[in-house]
């Protein structure tokens, strides 16, 4: 469990899957992530996240309000698995997040990401954490800058699975030796 001033980042539970499907698997939330996924795929991914949570510091947590326990979004680390991503990144930890639109613009994703990065460097012993988005995803691009992630333009790549407007995939990194919360 990771706690911040306003949030609790807790391990996922099997019963979070229905909330995730209804709240985070929407066209609005997944606008820059390839769109919503079919329910069977979501159920399988969620079951895998619950079953493997914590292995090698990976997995997506539920971000909830400390006072009420209301779920707001997910945040966590996964392995960079995109086949077109540069080899230096593949299999390494990347941070990612999704928050429900009702909670956008309140600094919650930044608060959660900052705390999770601190945990990743201090507890999971990550040396480098990667992040990826497209420049068209202005909110995530701004958040990555506020988090102090360093853009790596030479590692950015085109992914034909995404529309031209969402290319290239822009790569960012944070290093244990230089990242400051």
N, C-alpha and C positions, 0 to 999 in steps of 0.2 A: 504494500500500500504506500502510495506517495501522496502527501498532502501539501497543499499550498494555502494561501490566505483564504481563497474562496472555493477551492476544489479538492476533491478526493479522486485520485486516479487508482482505480481498483482493478483487480484481475477480472476477466470476463467470466460470466456464468452462462450455462446453456440457455437459461430463460431470457437472456438479453437478446437472443437472436430475433425474436419477433419484433421487439422494439427497434432493433437495428434495421430490419427489413422495412418496417413502416416509416421510420424517421430518416434514415441515412441512405436508403436505396432509392432515392428520388432523382428525377432529371435535374432539379436545381442543385442538389448537393454533388451530383456526379457529372456536372456539366463539363469539367475538364479532366475527367477520369474515365472516359469511354462510355458514359451513360450508365443507367441502372442495369443490374444483372438479374437474370431470371431467378425466381425464388429457390429452385433446387440448388443452383450454384451457390447462392448466398448461404443456404442451410449447410451445405458441405463445407464451405470456407469457414463458417462460424464454428461448426463442430470441431474442425481442425485447429482453429485458434484456441478454443477452450481446452482441447486435449493436449496441445503442445505448448501452451502458454508458459513462458519463463525459460524454456530451453535456450541456452546460450544468450539470454537476455532479450530474446525475441518475443513478440506477441503484442496484440493490441488490447489496451486497457479501456475501460469505460471511464470517461470523465463525468463526474457528477458533482452537483452542488453539495458542499459540506453540510450546510444546515438542513437541507430537505432530502438529499439523496436523489434528487431529480437528475436523470441522465441527460447529458448535453451533447455528447459526441464520443468519438473514439480517438485514441492516440497511442502510438506505439512504434516499435521497431520491427522491421522485417529484413530479410536478405534482399539485396538488389538481385533480381532474377530476370530482368528484361534481357532477352538475347542480344539486342542491339546496343545495350549499355557497354561502355568501355570495359575491357577486361579488368582493369585496376579496381573497379567497383563491384563486379559480380561476386556474390556470396558474402559481401560485407554488409554491415548494418546501415539501414537507411531509416530515417524518421518520417512518419506520415501521420496525417490527421484528417478527420472529417467531423464537423460540428453541425448540428441542426440549425437551419436558417434563423430560427427565433433567437439564437444565441450569438449570431455574428455581430461583429462591430463592438464588442464589449471587452476585448482584450483577453478573453478566456482561453482561446487557442494559444496565444503567446505565453500566458501564465503556465499553461499545461506543458507546452513544448520546452520552455526554459527549465522547468522542474524535471522533465523527463531526460533532457540532455545532461543535466547535472547528475542524475541517477545513472545514466549510461556510462558516463566517464568515471564516476566514483565507485559504483557498485558492479557494473557489468564489465568493467575494465576495457571499454572500447578505446581504441587509439584514434580512430576517425569515424565520424558519422556522416553519411551522405544524405542528400535530399534532392528531389527532382520535381520540377513543375514545368509548365510552359509559360512564356511571357504573357500569354493571353489571360492567365490566371493571376490577375493583378493583386488580389488579396493575399494569396500565398507567397507571391514574389515579394511583396512589402513585408510580410511577416518574416520571411527568411532573412531579409536585410536587418530588420529590428532584432532578430535573434543573434545577429553577428555571424551568420553563415557566409562563407566566402564563395562568390561565384567562380565557376571553373569553365569559362567559355570554350577552352580547347577540348573539353570532355563532352560538351553538348552534342546531341545527335538527333537525327530525324527518325521518327517512328511512324511507319506507314499505317499502323493501326489507328492513328489519330488524324483528324482532318488537318489540312494545310494551315489553318488559322491557329492550331494548337501545336505547331512545330516551329522550331525544334524543341526537344525536351532539354530544358536548361538544368545544368547540374550545379549543385552547391555542396560544400563540405564544411565540417567543423572538426578541428583537431584538438585533442586533449592538451597539447603543449601550448596552444595559443588561444583557444576559445575562452571567453569570459562571459559569465551570465549577466 
